[in-house]
């Protein structure tokens, strides 16, 4: 459950959700991401650190440039979150089905 808590905490910020949306398209460099938002480079670095620490993204050095890193999505944490959401949805589907059966039986 700690993974899910970290994931939800990381995704609670709208800027980080937008970064995740961009990373769905392709890997991005930190500078490229910062240029897409009205925030400073250091602020983007903090957002990327939260996403990295949560396990949602990873940073890899770009070939030929030891200073540049590309950020890319990691699927495992999103999969963990999706599995938990599926369990919650199944619970509510069962509850609604039981309620429907109860109402129909009373008729």
KOLGU-4560 file (N, C-alpha, C; in nm, 3 decimals, padded with zeros to 5 digits):
<recs>
<n_xx: 00.081 n_yy: -00.120 n_zz: 00.000 ca_xx: 00.000 ca_yy: 00.000 ca_zz: 00.000 c_xx: 00.085 c_yy: 00.126 c_zz: 00.000 mol: A seq: 1 type: UNK>
<n_xx: 00.209 n_yy: 00.117 n_zz: 00.051 ca_xx: 00.297 ca_yy: 00.235 ca_zz: 00.053 c_xx: 00.324 c_yy: 00.283 c_zz: -00.089 mol: A seq: 2 type: UNK>
<n_xx: 00.340 n_yy: 00.189 n_zz: -00.184 ca_xx: 00.362 ca_yy: 00.230 ca_zz: -00.323 c_xx: 00.246 c_yy: 00.312 c_zz: -00.375 mol: A seq: 3 type: UNK>
<n_xx: 00.125 n_yy: 00.270 n_zz: -00.344 ca_xx: 00.007 ca_yy: 00.341 ca_zz: -00.390 c_xx: 00.000 c_yy: 00.478 c_zz: -00.324 mol: A seq: 4 type: UNK>
<n_xx: 00.032 n_yy: 00.485 n_zz: -00.195 ca_xx: 00.033 ca_yy: 00.615 ca_zz: -00.127 c_xx: 00.132 c_yy: 00.709 c_zz: -00.193 mol: A seq: 5 type: UNK>
<n_xx: 00.252 n_yy: 00.660 n_zz: -00.222 ca_xx: 00.354 ca_yy: 00.743 ca_zz: -00.288 c_xx: 00.308 c_yy: 00.787 c_zz: -00.426 mol: A seq: 6 type: UNK>
<n_xx: 00.245 n_yy: 00.696 n_zz: -00.498 ca_xx: 00.195 ca_yy: 00.728 ca_zz: -00.632 c_xx: 00.088 c_yy: 00.836 c_zz: -00.625 mol: A seq: 7 type: UNK>
<n_xx: -00.009 n_yy: 00.819 n_zz: -00.536 ca_xx: -00.115 ca_yy: 00.918 ca_zz: -00.524 c_xx: -00.062 c_yy: 01.053 c_zz: -00.477 mol: A seq: 8 type: UNK>
<n_xx: 00.034 n_yy: 01.051 n_zz: -00.386 ca_xx: 00.095 ca_yy: 01.176 ca_zz: -00.340 c_xx: 00.164 c_yy: 01.247 c_zz: -00.455 mol: A seq: 9 type: UNK>
<n_xx: 00.240 n_yy: 01.171 n_zz: -00.534 ca_xx: 00.310 ca_yy: 01.230 ca_zz: -00.648 c_xx: 00.213 c_yy: 01.286 c_zz: -00.751 mol: A seq: 10 type: UNK>
<n_xx: 00.102 n_yy: 01.217 n_zz: -00.774 ca_xx: 00.006 ca_yy: 01.259 ca_zz: -00.875 c_xx: -00.093 c_yy: 01.364 c_zz: -00.825 mol: A seq: 11 type: UNK>
<n_xx: -00.084 n_yy: 01.399 n_zz: -00.698 ca_xx: -00.175 ca_yy: 01.499 ca_zz: -00.642 c_xx: -00.149 c_yy: 01.637 c_zz: -00.699 mol: A seq: 12 type: UNK>
<n_xx: -00.031 n_yy: 01.661 n_zz: -00.748 ca_xx: 00.004 ca_yy: 01.793 ca_zz: -00.802 c_xx: -00.028 c_yy: 01.799 c_zz: -00.951 mol: A seq: 13 type: UNK>
<n_xx: -00.101 n_yy: 01.902 n_zz: -00.996 ca_xx: -00.139 ca_yy: 01.910 ca_zz: -01.137 c_xx: -00.020 c_yy: 01.920 c_zz: -01.232 mol: A seq: 14 type: UNK>
<n_xx: 00.087 n_yy: 01.985 n_zz: -01.191 ca_xx: 00.206 ca_yy: 01.994 ca_zz: -01.278 c_xx: 00.265 c_yy: 01.856 c_zz: -01.298 mol: A seq: 15 type: UNK>
<n_xx: 00.273 n_yy: 01.778 n_zz: -01.193 ca_xx: 00.330 ca_yy: 01.643 ca_zz: -01.207 c_xx: 00.240 c_yy: 01.554 c_zz: -01.292 mol: A seq: 16 type: UNK>
<n_xx: 00.109 n_yy: 01.570 n_zz: -01.281 ca_xx: 00.019 ca_yy: 01.493 ca_zz: -01.369 c_xx: 00.042 c_yy: 01.532 c_zz: -01.515 mol: A seq: 17 type: UNK>
<n_xx: 00.063 n_yy: 01.661 n_zz: -01.541 ca_xx: 00.090 ca_yy: 01.705 ca_zz: -01.678 c_xx: 00.223 c_yy: 01.651 c_zz: -01.728 mol: A seq: 18 type: UNK>
<n_xx: 00.322 n_yy: 01.644 n_zz: -01.641 ca_xx: 00.451 ca_yy: 01.585 ca_zz: -01.678 c_xx: 00.432 c_yy: 01.438 c_zz: -01.715 mol: A seq: 19 type: UNK>
<n_xx: 00.355 n_yy: 01.365 n_zz: -01.636 ca_xx: 00.327 ca_yy: 01.225 ca_zz: -01.666 c_xx: 00.258 c_yy: 01.214 c_zz: -01.802 mol: A seq: 20 type: UNK>
<n_xx: 00.164 n_yy: 01.304 n_zz: -01.830 ca_xx: 00.097 ca_yy: 01.302 ca_zz: -01.961 c_xx: 00.198 c_yy: 01.321 c_zz: -02.074 mol: A seq: 21 type: UNK>
<n_xx: 00.291 n_yy: 01.414 n_zz: -02.058 ca_xx: 00.393 ca_yy: 01.435 ca_zz: -02.161 c_xx: 00.483 c_yy: 01.313 c_zz: -02.175 mol: A seq: 22 type: UNK>
<n_xx: 00.519 n_yy: 01.252 n_zz: -02.064 ca_xx: 00.607 ca_yy: 01.136 ca_zz: -02.069 c_xx: 00.539 c_yy: 01.014 c_zz: -02.130 mol: A seq: 23 type: UNK>
<n_xx: 00.408 n_yy: 01.015 n_zz: -02.139 ca_xx: 00.340 ca_yy: 00.906 ca_zz: -02.209 c_xx: 00.373 c_yy: 00.909 c_zz: -02.357 mol: A seq: 24 type: UNK>
<n_xx: 00.402 n_yy: 01.028 n_zz: -02.410 ca_xx: 00.432 ca_yy: 01.043 ca_zz: -02.553 c_xx: 00.571 c_yy: 00.990 c_zz: -02.588 mol: A seq: 25 type: UNK>
<n_xx: 00.670 n_yy: 01.028 n_zz: -02.502 ca_xx: 00.809 ca_yy: 00.994 ca_zz: -02.531 c_xx: 00.893 c_yy: 01.037 c_zz: -02.412 mol: A seq: 26 type: UNK>
<n_xx: 01.019 n_yy: 00.993 n_zz: -02.406 ca_xx: 01.109 ca_yy: 01.045 ca_zz: -02.302 c_xx: 01.141 c_yy: 01.193 c_zz: -02.329 mol: A seq: 27 type: UNK>
<n_xx: 01.158 n_yy: 01.268 n_zz: -02.221 ca_xx: 01.190 ca_yy: 01.411 ca_zz: -02.232 c_xx: 01.309 c_yy: 01.443 c_zz: -02.143 mol: A seq: 28 type: UNK>
<n_xx: 01.385 n_yy: 01.543 n_zz: -02.184 ca_xx: 01.490 ca_yy: 01.598 ca_zz: -02.099 c_xx: 01.426 c_yy: 01.696 c_zz: -02.001 mol: A seq: 29 type: UNK>
<n_xx: 01.492 n_yy: 01.716 n_zz: -01.887 ca_xx: 01.438 ca_yy: 01.806 ca_zz: -01.786 c_xx: 01.419 c_yy: 01.946 c_zz: -01.840 mol: A seq: 30 type: UNK>
<n_xx: 01.515 n_yy: 01.995 n_zz: -01.916 ca_xx: 01.504 ca_yy: 02.130 ca_zz: -01.974 c_xx: 01.387 c_yy: 02.143 c_zz: -02.070 mol: A seq: 31 type: UNK>
<n_xx: 01.363 n_yy: 02.038 n_zz: -02.147 ca_xx: 01.248 ca_yy: 02.039 ca_zz: -02.239 c_xx: 01.118 c_yy: 02.046 c_zz: -02.161 mol: A seq: 32 type: UNK>
<n_xx: 01.111 n_yy: 01.969 n_zz: -02.053 ca_xx: 00.990 ca_yy: 01.971 ca_zz: -01.971 c_xx: 00.970 c_yy: 02.107 c_zz: -01.906 mol: A seq: 33 type: UNK>
<n_xx: 01.077 n_yy: 02.163 n_zz: -01.851 ca_xx: 01.068 ca_yy: 02.293 ca_zz: -01.785 c_xx: 01.020 c_yy: 02.400 c_zz: -01.883 mol: A seq: 34 type: UNK>
<n_xx: 01.062 n_yy: 02.391 n_zz: -02.009 ca_xx: 01.022 ca_yy: 02.490 ca_zz: -02.110 c_xx: 00.873 c_yy: 02.483 c_zz: -02.141 mol: A seq: 35 type: UNK>
<n_xx: 00.808 n_yy: 02.372 n_zz: -02.111 ca_xx: 00.665 ca_yy: 02.355 ca_zz: -02.140 c_xx: 00.575 c_yy: 02.412 c_zz: -02.031 mol: A seq: 36 type: UNK>
<n_xx: 00.634 n_yy: 02.455 n_zz: -01.919 ca_xx: 00.557 ca_yy: 02.501 ca_zz: -01.804 c_xx: 00.603 c_yy: 02.639 c_zz: -01.760 mol: A seq: 37 type: UNK>
<n_xx: 00.513 n_yy: 02.714 n_zz: -01.698 ca_xx: 00.552 ca_yy: 02.848 ca_zz: -01.649 c_xx: 00.619 c_yy: 02.841 c_zz: -01.512 mol: A seq: 38 type: UNK>
<n_xx: 00.718 n_yy: 02.753 n_zz: -01.500 ca_xx: 00.790 ca_yy: 02.738 ca_zz: -01.373 c_xx: 00.939 c_yy: 02.739 c_zz: -01.402 mol: A seq: 39 type: UNK>
<n_xx: 01.018 n_yy: 02.758 n_zz: -01.299 ca_xx: 01.164 ca_yy: 02.761 ca_zz: -01.315 c_xx: 01.220 c_yy: 02.620 c_zz: -01.333 mol: A seq: 40 type: UNK>
<n_xx: 01.344 n_yy: 02.615 n_zz: -01.380 ca_xx: 01.413 ca_yy: 02.487 ca_zz: -01.392 c_xx: 01.426 c_yy: 02.416 c_zz: -01.259 mol: A seq: 41 type: UNK>
<n_xx: 01.465 n_yy: 02.488 n_zz: -01.150 ca_xx: 01.474 ca_yy: 02.422 ca_zz: -01.020 c_xx: 01.339 c_yy: 02.368 c_zz: -00.972 mol: A seq: 42 type: UNK>
<n_xx: 01.231 n_yy: 02.440 n_zz: -01.002 ca_xx: 01.099 ca_yy: 02.390 ca_zz: -00.962 c_xx: 01.066 c_yy: 02.262 c_zz: -01.037 mol: A seq: 43 type: UNK>
<n_xx: 01.099 n_yy: 02.258 n_zz: -01.167 ca_xx: 01.075 ca_yy: 02.135 ca_zz: -01.244 c_xx: 01.161 c_yy: 02.022 c_zz: -01.189 mol: A seq: 44 type: UNK>
<n_xx: 01.285 n_yy: 02.053 n_zz: -01.150 ca_xx: 01.371 ca_yy: 01.949 ca_zz: -01.092 c_xx: 01.309 c_yy: 01.890 c_zz: -00.966 mol: A seq: 45 type: UNK>
<n_xx: 01.247 n_yy: 01.974 n_zz: -00.886 ca_xx: 01.181 ca_yy: 01.923 ca_zz: -00.764 c_xx: 01.065 c_yy: 01.832 c_zz: -00.800 mol: A seq: 46 type: UNK>
<n_xx: 00.986 n_yy: 01.871 n_zz: -00.899 ca_xx: 00.874 ca_yy: 01.786 ca_zz: -00.944 c_xx: 00.926 c_yy: 01.653 c_zz: -00.996 mol: A seq: 47 type: UNK>
<n_xx: 01.032 n_yy: 01.657 n_zz: -01.074 ca_xx: 01.088 ca_yy: 01.534 ca_zz: -01.129 c_xx: 01.145 c_yy: 01.445 c_zz: -01.019 mol: A seq: 48 type: UNK>
<n_xx: 01.202 n_yy: 01.506 n_zz: -00.916 ca_xx: 01.254 ca_yy: 01.427 ca_zz: -00.803 c_xx: 01.141 c_yy: 01.354 c_zz: -00.732 mol: A seq: 49 type: UNK>
<n_xx: 01.028 n_yy: 01.422 n_zz: -00.712 ca_xx: 00.912 ca_yy: 01.358 ca_zz: -00.648 c_xx: 00.864 c_yy: 01.240 c_zz: -00.734 mol: A seq: 50 type: UNK>
<n_xx: 00.856 n_yy: 01.261 n_zz: -00.864 ca_xx: 00.813 ca_yy: 01.154 ca_zz: -00.953 c_xx: 00.912 c_yy: 01.038 c_zz: -00.954 mol: A seq: 51 type: UNK>
<n_xx: 01.041 n_yy: 01.069 n_zz: -00.949 ca_xx: 01.143 ca_yy: 00.963 ca_zz: -00.942 c_xx: 01.135 c_yy: 00.888 c_zz: -00.811 mol: A seq: 52 type: UNK>
<n_xx: 01.125 n_yy: 00.963 n_zz: -00.700 ca_xx: 01.120 ca_yy: 00.900 ca_zz: -00.568 c_xx: 00.997 c_yy: 00.811 c_zz: -00.551 mol: A seq: 53 type: UNK>
<n_xx: 00.888 n_yy: 00.846 n_zz: -00.621 ca_xx: 00.767 ca_yy: 00.766 ca_zz: -00.612 c_xx: 00.774 c_yy: 00.641 c_zz: -00.699 mol: A seq: 54 type: UNK>
<n_xx: 00.873 n_yy: 00.635 n_zz: -00.788 ca_xx: 00.886 ca_yy: 00.521 ca_zz: -00.877 c_xx: 00.805 c_yy: 00.534 c_zz: -01.005 mol: A seq: 55 type: UNK>
<n_xx: 00.748 n_yy: 00.651 n_zz: -01.030 ca_xx: 00.671 ca_yy: 00.670 ca_zz: -01.153 c_xx: 00.758 c_yy: 00.695 c_zz: -01.275 mol: A seq: 56 type: UNK>
<n_xx: 00.873 n_yy: 00.758 n_zz: -01.255 ca_xx: 00.962 ca_yy: 00.787 ca_zz: -01.367 c_xx: 01.104 c_yy: 00.748 c_zz: -01.330 mol: A seq: 57 type: UNK>
<n_xx: 01.186 n_yy: 00.733 n_zz: -01.432 ca_xx: 01.328 ca_yy: 00.711 ca_zz: -01.412 c_xx: 01.403 c_yy: 00.812 c_zz: -01.498 mol: A seq: 58 type: UNK>
<n_xx: 01.525 n_yy: 00.839 n_zz: -01.457 ca_xx: 01.613 ca_yy: 00.929 ca_zz: -01.532 c_xx: 01.730 c_yy: 00.847 c_zz: -01.583 mol: A seq: 59 type: UNK>
<n_xx: 01.760 n_yy: 00.864 n_zz: -01.711 ca_xx: 01.874 ca_yy: 00.797 ca_zz: -01.772 c_xx: 01.962 c_yy: 00.902 c_zz: -01.838 mol: A seq: 60 type: UNK>
<n_xx: 02.091 n_yy: 00.881 n_zz: -01.826 ca_xx: 02.183 ca_yy: 00.973 ca_zz: -01.893 c_xx: 02.172 c_yy: 00.954 c_zz: -02.043 mol: A seq: 61 type: UNK>
<n_xx: 02.179 n_yy: 01.065 n_zz: -02.115 ca_xx: 02.172 ca_yy: 01.063 ca_zz: -02.260 c_xx: 02.309 c_yy: 01.024 c_zz: -02.315 mol: A seq: 62 type: UNK>
<n_xx: 02.311 n_yy: 00.933 n_zz: -02.411 ca_xx: 02.438 ca_yy: 00.891 ca_zz: -02.471 c_xx: 02.513 c_yy: 01.011 c_zz: -02.525 mol: A seq: 63 type: UNK>
<n_xx: 02.639 n_yy: 01.017 n_zz: -02.492 ca_xx: 02.723 ca_yy: 01.123 ca_zz: -02.545 c_xx: 02.719 c_yy: 01.253 c_zz: -02.466 mol: A seq: 64 type: UNK>
<n_xx: 02.636 n_yy: 01.262 n_zz: -02.363 ca_xx: 02.628 ca_yy: 01.384 ca_zz: -02.282 c_xx: 02.608 c_yy: 01.344 c_zz: -02.137 mol: A seq: 65 type: UNK>
<n_xx: 02.713 n_yy: 01.349 n_zz: -02.060 ca_xx: 02.707 ca_yy: 01.304 ca_zz: -01.921 c_xx: 02.627 c_yy: 01.399 c_zz: -01.832 mol: A seq: 66 type: UNK>
<n_xx: 02.594 n_yy: 01.516 n_zz: -01.883 ca_xx: 02.517 ca_yy: 01.613 ca_zz: -01.802 c_xx: 02.367 c_yy: 01.601 c_zz: -01.824 mol: A seq: 67 type: UNK>
<n_xx: 02.326 n_yy: 01.553 n_zz: -01.939 ca_xx: 02.184 ca_yy: 01.551 ca_zz: -01.974 c_xx: 02.120 c_yy: 01.418 c_zz: -01.936 mol: A seq: 68 type: UNK>
<n_xx: 01.999 n_yy: 01.429 n_zz: -01.882 ca_xx: 01.922 ca_yy: 01.309 ca_zz: -01.849 c_xx: 01.787 c_yy: 01.315 c_zz: -01.918 mol: A seq: 69 type: UNK>
<n_xx: 01.742 n_yy: 01.199 n_zz: -01.960 ca_xx: 01.607 ca_yy: 01.185 ca_zz: -02.014 c_xx: 01.521 c_yy: 01.118 c_zz: -01.908 mol: A seq: 70 type: UNK>
<n_xx: 01.398 n_yy: 01.166 n_zz: -01.899 ca_xx: 01.303 ca_yy: 01.108 ca_zz: -01.805 c_xx: 01.201 c_yy: 01.028 c_zz: -01.883 mol: A seq: 71 type: UNK>
<n_xx: 01.168 n_yy: 00.911 n_zz: -01.829 ca_xx: 01.069 ca_yy: 00.824 ca_zz: -01.894 c_xx: 00.981 c_yy: 00.759 c_zz: -01.786 mol: A seq: 72 type: UNK>
<n_xx: 00.861 n_yy: 00.723 n_zz: -01.827 ca_xx: 00.767 ca_yy: 00.659 ca_zz: -01.735 c_xx: 00.809 c_yy: 00.516 c_zz: -01.706 mol: A seq: 73 type: UNK>
<n_xx: 00.780 n_yy: 00.474 n_zz: -01.584 ca_xx: 00.795 ca_yy: 00.335 ca_zz: -01.545 c_xx: 00.654 c_yy: 00.278 c_zz: -01.523 mol: A seq: 74 type: UNK>
<n_xx: 00.621 n_yy: 00.168 n_zz: -01.585 ca_xx: 00.483 ca_yy: 00.119 ca_zz: -01.581 c_xx: 00.440 c_yy: 00.052 c_zz: -01.451 mol: A seq: 75 type: UNK>
<n_xx: 00.533 n_yy: 00.005 n_zz: -01.370 ca_xx: 00.495 ca_yy: -00.076 ca_zz: -01.254 c_xx: 00.405 c_yy: -00.003 c_zz: -01.155 mol: A seq: 76 type: UNK>
<n_xx: 00.438 n_yy: 00.121 n_zz: -01.121 ca_xx: 00.359 ca_yy: 00.193 ca_zz: -01.021 c_xx: 00.219 c_yy: 00.224 c_zz: -01.071 mol: A seq: 77 type: UNK>
<n_xx: 00.208 n_yy: 00.257 n_zz: -01.198 ca_xx: 00.075 ca_yy: 00.281 ca_zz: -01.254 c_xx: -00.004 c_yy: 00.151 c_zz: -01.253 mol: A seq: 78 type: UNK>
<n_xx: 00.062 n_yy: 00.039 n_zz: -01.279 ca_xx: -00.004 ca_yy: -00.092 ca_zz: -01.274 c_xx: -00.052 c_yy: -00.125 c_zz: -01.134 mol: A seq: 79 type: UNK>
<n_xx: 00.030 n_yy: -00.093 n_zz: -01.033 ca_xx: -00.011 ca_yy: -00.115 ca_zz: -00.894 c_xx: -00.135 c_yy: -00.032 c_zz: -00.860 mol: A seq: 80 type: UNK>
<n_xx: -00.134 n_yy: 00.095 n_zz: -00.904 ca_xx: -00.248 ca_yy: 00.182 ca_zz: -00.880 c_xx: -00.372 c_yy: 00.130 c_zz: -00.952 mol: A seq: 81 type: UNK>
<n_xx: -00.356 n_yy: 00.087 n_zz: -01.076 ca_xx: -00.469 ca_yy: 00.035 ca_zz: -01.153 c_xx: -00.527 c_yy: -00.091 c_zz: -01.087 mol: A seq: 82 type: UNK>
<n_xx: -00.442 n_yy: -00.178 n_zz: -01.037 ca_xx: -00.490 ca_yy: -00.300 ca_zz: -00.969 c_xx: -00.571 c_yy: -00.263 c_zz: -00.846 mol: A seq: 83 type: UNK>
<n_xx: -00.525 n_yy: -00.164 n_zz: -00.769 ca_xx: -00.599 ca_yy: -00.122 ca_zz: -00.650 c_xx: -00.733 c_yy: -00.060 c_zz: -00.690 mol: A seq: 84 type: UNK>
<n_xx: -00.732 n_yy: 00.025 n_zz: -00.793 ca_xx: -00.857 ca_yy: 00.085 ca_zz: -00.840 c_xx: -00.954 c_yy: -00.021 c_zz: -00.891 mol: A seq: 85 type: UNK>
<n_xx: -00.903 n_yy: -00.124 n_zz: -00.957 ca_xx: -00.989 ca_yy: -00.233 ca_zz: -01.003 c_xx: -01.056 c_yy: -00.304 c_zz: -00.886 mol: A seq: 86 type: UNK>
<n_xx: -00.982 n_yy: -00.321 n_zz: -00.776 ca_xx: -01.039 ca_yy: -00.385 ca_zz: -00.657 c_xx: -01.148 c_yy: -00.297 c_zz: -00.596 mol: A seq: 87 type: UNK>
<n_xx: -01.124 n_yy: -00.167 n_zz: -00.590 ca_xx: -01.225 ca_yy: -00.075 ca_zz: -00.536 c_xx: -01.348 c_yy: -00.075 c_zz: -00.624 mol: A seq: 88 type: UNK>
<n_xx: -01.329 n_yy: -00.072 n_zz: -00.754 ca_xx: -01.441 ca_yy: -00.073 ca_zz: -00.847 c_xx: -01.520 c_yy: -00.204 c_zz: -00.835 mol: A seq: 89 type: UNK>
<n_xx: -01.451 n_yy: -00.316 n_zz: -00.822 ca_xx: -01.519 ca_yy: -00.445 ca_zz: -00.807 c_xx: -01.603 c_yy: -00.447 c_zz: -00.679 mol: A seq: 90 type: UNK>
<n_xx: -01.550 n_yy: -00.390 n_zz: -00.571 ca_xx: -01.626 ca_yy: -00.384 ca_zz: -00.446 c_xx: -01.756 c_yy: -00.306 c_zz: -00.467 mol: A seq: 91 type: UNK>
<n_xx: -01.747 n_yy: -00.189 n_zz: -00.529 ca_xx: -01.868 ca_yy: -00.108 ca_zz: -00.548 c_xx: -01.963 c_yy: -00.171 c_zz: -00.649 mol: A seq: 92 type: UNK>
<n_xx: -01.911 n_yy: -00.239 n_zz: -00.748 ca_xx: -01.998 ca_yy: -00.310 ca_zz: -00.842 c_xx: -02.075 c_yy: -00.420 c_zz: -00.770 mol: A seq: 93 type: UNK>
<n_xx: -02.007 n_yy: -00.493 n_zz: -00.682 ca_xx: -02.074 ca_yy: -00.597 ca_zz: -00.603 c_xx: -02.180 c_yy: -00.537 c_zz: -00.513 mol: A seq: 94 type: UNK>
<n_xx: -02.148 n_yy: -00.425 n_zz: -00.450 ca_xx: -02.244 ca_yy: -00.359 ca_zz: -00.360 c_xx: -02.367 c_yy: -00.313 c_zz: -00.437 mol: A seq: 95 type: UNK>
<n_xx: -02.347 n_yy: -00.253 n_zz: -00.553 ca_xx: -02.460 ca_yy: -00.206 ca_zz: -00.632 c_xx: -02.543 c_yy: -00.322 c_zz: -00.686 mol: A seq: 96 type: UNK>
<n_xx: -02.478 n_yy: -00.431 n_zz: -00.724 ca_xx: -02.550 ca_yy: -00.549 ca_zz: -00.771 c_xx: -02.634 c_yy: -00.608 c_zz: -00.657 mol: A seq: 97 type: UNK>
<n_xx: -02.578 n_yy: -00.615 n_zz: -00.537 ca_xx: -02.652 ca_yy: -00.666 ca_zz: -00.421 c_xx: -02.771 c_yy: -00.576 c_zz: -00.390 mol: A seq: 98 type: UNK>
<n_xx: -02.753 n_yy: -00.445 n_zz: -00.400 ca_xx: -02.863 ca_yy: -00.352 ca_zz: -00.374 c_xx: -02.972 c_yy: -00.369 c_zz: -00.479 mol: A seq: 99 type: UNK>
<n_xx: -02.933 n_yy: -00.382 n_zz: -00.604 ca_xx: -03.030 ca_yy: -00.401 ca_zz: -00.712 c_xx: -03.111 c_yy: -00.530 c_zz: -00.687 mol: A seq: 100 type: UNK>
<n_xx: -03.042 n_yy: -00.637 n_zz: -00.652 ca_xx: -03.111 ca_yy: -00.764 ca_zz: -00.624 c_xx: -03.207 c_yy: -00.749 c_zz: -00.507 mol: A seq: 101 type: UNK>
<n_xx: -03.165 n_yy: -00.678 n_zz: -00.404 ca_xx: -03.250 ca_yy: -00.654 ca_zz: -00.287 c_xx: -03.377 c_yy: -00.578 c_zz: -00.326 mol: A seq: 102 type: UNK>
<n_xx: -03.363 n_yy: -00.475 n_zz: -00.405 ca_xx: -03.479 ca_yy: -00.394 ca_zz: -00.448 c_xx: -03.571 c_yy: -00.478 c_zz: -00.535 mol: A seq: 103 type: UNK>
<n_xx: -03.515 n_yy: -00.554 n_zz: -00.627 ca_xx: -03.597 ca_yy: -00.637 ca_zz: -00.716 c_xx: -03.670 c_yy: -00.747 c_zz: -00.639 mol: A seq: 104 type: UNK>
<n_xx: -03.606 n_yy: -00.803 n_zz: -00.535 ca_xx: -03.669 ca_yy: -00.906 ca_zz: -00.453 c_xx: -03.785 c_yy: -00.851 c_zz: -00.373 mol: A seq: 105 type: UNK>
<n_xx: -03.781 n_yy: -00.724 n_zz: -00.335 ca_xx: -03.887 ca_yy: -00.664 ca_zz: -00.255 c_xx: -04.010 c_yy: -00.634 c_zz: -00.338 mol: A seq: 106 type: UNK>
<n_xx: -03.997 n_yy: -00.635 n_zz: -00.470 ca_xx: -04.111 ca_yy: -00.604 ca_zz: -00.557 c_xx: -04.204 c_yy: -00.718 c_zz: -00.561 mol: A seq: 107 type: UNK>
</recs>
